[in-house]
Amino acid sequence: MLFSFCTRSETLPDEPYIEYRSFNIIQDTASTDGKLTMYLQDGDCNMGLPPIEDTTLPIKYRYNFFMIAYQKNNDGTYSRLVNFMEDPPVELDTIKYRFSPLPTDAGMCPLKCTIDLKMVNSELSMYKTASPTGIVCFDVYVYDRSFTQSNIVRTPDINLNSL
């Protein structure tokens, strides 16, 4: 996960706030990956988690970037993606990532950034295979170091049929 742009801004709430910006397929000679870009702002600049030292902590305290995957059904409705490799099939777990503390100084608070999340080909192929239409979307949210959850943002439809 990369942070590509941070700026100083006006006074902002301490609760993290996110917006969807884009999803792009990135093709090179080795693989086809995806890049999800989200906008983030945080008034108290406490985004990112230090290295994990206690692996017995609840999930909420070990990860700070979460996504729930949905498939677009043939009738246009959405449902959670299902792992059909399990018997019986089960919904896919919430997708969890972790990003390190952002390098901020007194001059960079409050924080406005974009977050780029690389999604590798094998991950995207699994979502494509699990969806009858090859079209998915994600509910995305983050936590700050005070364990305050952001708003939840649903991405637009992402067509994975070109993979």
Disulfide bonds with the S-S distance in Angstrom:
Cys6-Cys113 2.28
Cys45-Cys109 2.07
